[in-house]
């Protein structure tokens, strides 16, 4: 079988399938005569063949599928003007916590959000088949552990959780525009660095520059220096003659 025939078979199967097709199903089209590496090469070539068309071939968590390009969305929605279901901010925040911190319990989610989570939110996400219970934590009460499903990744057009966008930390006060923001999760330092080291780090300085700034910093308030430069020195006490300091000469 030549390459053109193999690509035509793959194209037909993918266009006629309502669900993404994994590699094992695509190999079944050829009675396992083509290996996984060969199929991946053919699929990559098909992606190039469809670059100028309204459909694109993508790899998602459940397999390979054809889907419309984002720029076609406005035109296609005119055929089906029905509005998609809308989700509350609480539901989306809960879904984001599960996606980025999974597996998590309901208590974990409530600790992160700082509020009690309504059971209807979790049921709504489960009914949508975006989350599922994958086990129970071995602790008091054995709370359920929640994680996202393959359908969640398929609906986002992702092949794995590694492709989720990074969450940027809130901009810190005093950080110059264009400065780099650290992505979550944020590891808090064990101890605060001196002000000069913080300033060097905020300005994009290297670790060596920050260390140099820290070495040039004045000692901390509790460092017990020999003489504090900003404090007035106490007047010197003159030496008393021996007889003045003797107990017998005290009044």
C-alpha positions as CSV (number, residue, x, y, z in Angstrom):
1,X,0.0,0.0,0.0
2,X,1.4,3.4,-1.0
3,X,1.4,6.5,1.1
4,X,-1.4,8.2,-0.8
5,X,-3.8,5.3,-0.3
6,X,-3.0,5.0,3.4
7,X,-3.6,8.8,3.9
8,X,-6.9,8.5,2.0
9,X,-8.1,5.7,4.3
10,X,-7.0,7.6,7.4
11,X,-8.7,10.7,6.2
12,X,-12.0,8.9,5.5
13,X,-12.1,7.2,8.8
14,X,-11.4,10.4,10.8
15,X,-13.9,12.4,8.9
16,X,-16.6,9.8,9.3
17,X,-16.0,9.2,13.0
18,X,-18.0,11.2,15.6
19,X,-15.3,10.6,18.3
20,X,-11.5,10.9,18.3
21,X,-9.8,7.8,17.1
22,X,-6.8,6.5,19.1
23,X,-3.8,5.0,17.3
24,X,-4.9,1.4,18.1
25,X,-8.1,2.0,16.2
26,X,-6.2,3.6,13.3
27,X,-3.9,0.6,13.1
28,X,-6.9,-1.7,12.9
29,X,-7.8,0.0,9.6
30,X,-4.7,-1.6,8.1
31,X,-4.9,-4.9,10.0
32,X,-1.8,-3.8,12.1
33,X,0.3,-3.8,9.0
34,X,1.4,-0.2,9.7
35,X,3.3,0.6,12.9
36,X,2.5,3.5,15.3
37,X,5.5,5.5,14.1
38,X,4.4,5.2,10.5
39,X,0.9,6.3,11.4
40,X,2.2,9.3,13.3
41,X,4.3,10.3,10.2
42,X,1.2,10.0,7.9
43,X,-0.9,12.0,10.4
44,X,1.7,14.7,10.5
45,X,1.7,14.9,6.7
46,X,-2.1,15.1,6.7
47,X,-1.9,18.0,9.1
48,X,0.3,19.9,6.6
49,X,-2.1,19.0,3.8
50,X,-5.0,20.6,5.6
51,X,-3.3,23.8,6.7
52,X,-5.2,25.9,4.2
53,X,-8.6,24.4,4.8
54,X,-11.4,25.1,7.2
55,X,-10.8,21.9,9.1
56,X,-7.7,20.9,11.0
57,X,-6.4,17.6,12.2
58,X,-5.5,17.6,15.9
59,X,-4.4,15.2,18.6
60,X,-6.4,15.3,21.8
61,X,-6.5,13.1,24.9
62,X,-8.7,10.4,23.3
63,X,-7.0,10.3,19.9
64,X,-7.0,12.1,16.6
65,X,-9.9,14.0,15.1
66,X,-10.8,16.7,12.5
67,X,-12.3,19.9,13.9
68,X,-13.2,23.3,12.6
69,X,-10.7,26.1,12.9
70,X,-11.4,28.8,15.4
71,X,-11.9,31.4,12.7
72,X,-14.8,29.4,11.3
73,X,-16.7,29.5,14.6
74,X,-18.7,32.7,13.9
75,X,-20.0,31.3,10.6
76,X,-20.9,27.9,12.0
77,X,-22.8,29.3,14.9
78,X,-25.3,30.8,12.5
79,X,-26.4,27.3,11.6
80,X,-27.0,26.4,15.3
81,X,-27.8,29.7,17.1
82,X,-28.4,27.8,20.4
83,X,-26.4,29.3,23.2
84,X,-24.0,26.9,25.0
85,X,-24.6,26.3,28.7
86,X,-23.1,29.0,30.9
87,X,-21.3,28.2,34.1
88,X,-21.0,30.3,37.2
89,X,-17.7,31.8,38.4
90,X,-17.8,29.4,41.4
91,X,-18.1,26.4,39.0
92,X,-15.3,27.6,36.8
93,X,-13.0,28.2,39.9
94,X,-13.8,24.8,41.2
95,X,-13.0,23.2,37.8
96,X,-9.7,25.1,37.6
97,X,-8.7,24.0,41.1
98,X,-9.3,20.3,40.1
99,X,-7.5,20.7,36.8
100,X,-4.4,22.2,38.3
101,X,-4.2,20.5,41.7
102,X,-5.7,17.1,41.0
103,X,-6.4,14.8,42.7
104,X,-8.1,17.0,45.3
105,X,-10.8,16.5,47.9
106,X,-13.7,18.8,48.5
107,X,-12.0,20.0,51.6
108,X,-8.9,20.9,49.6
109,X,-11.0,23.0,47.2
110,X,-12.7,24.8,50.0
111,X,-9.4,25.6,51.6
112,X,-8.1,27.1,48.4
113,X,-11.3,29.1,47.6
114,X,-11.9,30.0,51.2
115,X,-15.7,29.3,51.0
116,X,-17.9,26.2,51.2
117,X,-18.5,24.5,47.8
118,X,-22.1,23.8,46.9
119,X,-22.7,20.1,46.2
120,X,-24.6,21.1,43.1
121,X,-21.4,22.5,41.5
122,X,-19.6,19.2,41.7
123,X,-22.7,17.4,40.4
124,X,-22.9,19.8,37.5
125,X,-19.3,19.2,36.6
126,X,-19.7,15.4,37.0
127,X,-22.9,15.5,34.8
128,X,-20.9,17.3,32.1
129,X,-18.3,14.5,32.4
130,X,-15.5,17.0,33.1
131,X,-14.6,15.6,36.5
132,X,-14.8,12.2,38.2
133,X,-14.0,10.5,41.5
134,X,-10.8,8.4,41.1
135,X,-10.4,7.2,44.6
136,X,-10.5,8.2,48.3
137,X,-7.9,9.7,50.6
138,X,-6.9,7.4,53.4
139,X,-7.8,9.7,56.3
140,X,-10.8,10.4,58.6
141,X,-14.0,10.0,56.6
142,X,-12.1,8.8,53.4
143,X,-13.1,11.9,51.3
144,X,-13.4,11.4,47.6
145,X,-10.6,12.5,45.3
146,X,-11.6,14.4,42.2
147,X,-9.7,14.6,38.9
148,X,-10.5,15.7,35.3
149,X,-11.6,13.3,32.6
150,X,-10.4,12.8,29.0
151,X,-13.5,14.5,27.8
152,X,-12.4,17.6,29.6
153,X,-9.2,17.6,27.7
154,X,-11.0,16.8,24.4
155,X,-13.4,19.7,24.8
156,X,-10.4,22.0,25.4
157,X,-8.5,20.5,22.4
158,X,-5.6,19.3,24.6
159,X,-3.7,16.1,24.5
160,X,-2.5,16.1,28.1
161,X,-2.6,18.2,31.3
162,X,0.9,19.4,30.5
163,X,-0.7,21.6,27.8
164,X,-2.8,23.6,30.2
165,X,-1.8,27.3,30.3
166,X,0.4,28.4,33.1
167,X,-1.3,30.5,35.8
168,X,0.6,33.8,36.4
169,X,0.9,35.0,40.0
170,X,-0.6,38.4,40.9
171,X,1.7,41.2,40.1
172,X,3.6,42.2,43.2
173,X,3.6,45.9,44.3
174,X,6.7,47.7,43.0
175,X,7.4,45.2,40.2
176,X,8.3,47.2,37.1
177,X,6.3,46.8,34.0
178,X,7.5,43.9,31.8
179,X,9.0,42.1,34.8
180,X,8.7,38.4,35.0
181,X,5.9,36.9,37.0
182,X,6.3,33.6,38.7
183,X,3.8,30.9,37.8
184,X,1.8,29.0,40.3
185,X,2.3,27.1,42.6
186,X,4.4,29.7,44.4
187,X,7.1,28.6,46.8
188,X,7.5,31.1,49.6
189,X,11.1,31.7,50.7
190,X,12.0,30.6,54.2
191,X,13.3,34.0,55.2
192,X,13.0,37.5,53.8
193,X,16.0,38.7,51.9
194,X,17.5,42.2,52.5
195,X,15.9,45.1,50.7
196,X,18.9,45.4,48.3
197,X,18.6,41.8,47.3
198,X,14.9,42.1,46.7
199,X,15.5,45.1,44.5
200,X,18.1,43.3,42.4
201,X,15.8,40.4,41.9
202,X,12.8,42.5,41.0
203,X,14.9,44.3,38.4
204,X,15.8,41.0,36.7
205,X,19.2,40.6,38.3
206,X,20.9,37.3,38.5
207,X,21.4,35.2,41.6
208,X,25.0,36.4,41.9
209,X,23.9,40.0,41.7
210,X,21.3,39.5,44.4
211,X,23.9,37.8,46.6
212,X,26.3,40.7,46.1
213,X,23.5,43.1,47.0
214,X,22.8,41.2,50.1
215,X,26.5,41.2,51.2
216,X,26.5,45.1,50.8
217,X,23.4,45.5,52.9
218,X,23.7,47.0,56.4
219,X,23.4,44.6,59.3
220,X,19.9,43.7,60.5
221,X,18.5,45.5,63.5
222,X,19.1,42.4,65.7
223,X,22.6,41.8,64.5
224,X,24.3,43.4,67.6
225,X,27.0,45.4,65.9
226,X,29.9,46.8,67.8
227,X,29.0,50.4,67.2
228,X,25.9,51.5,65.4
229,X,26.9,54.3,63.0
230,X,23.6,56.1,63.3
231,X,23.4,56.0,67.1
232,X,25.2,58.7,69.3
233,X,28.0,57.2,71.4
234,X,27.7,57.4,75.1
235,X,30.1,59.8,76.9
236,X,33.2,58.2,78.2
237,X,33.2,57.7,82.0
238,X,36.4,59.1,83.6
239,X,38.5,56.7,85.6
240,X,38.1,57.3,89.4
241,X,41.0,57.2,91.7
242,X,41.2,54.1,93.9
243,X,40.3,55.9,97.0
244,X,37.1,57.3,95.5
245,X,35.9,53.9,94.5
246,X,36.7,52.3,97.9
247,X,33.8,51.3,100.1
248,X,35.3,52.9,103.0
249,X,35.2,56.3,101.3
250,X,31.5,56.1,100.5
251,X,29.3,58.6,102.4
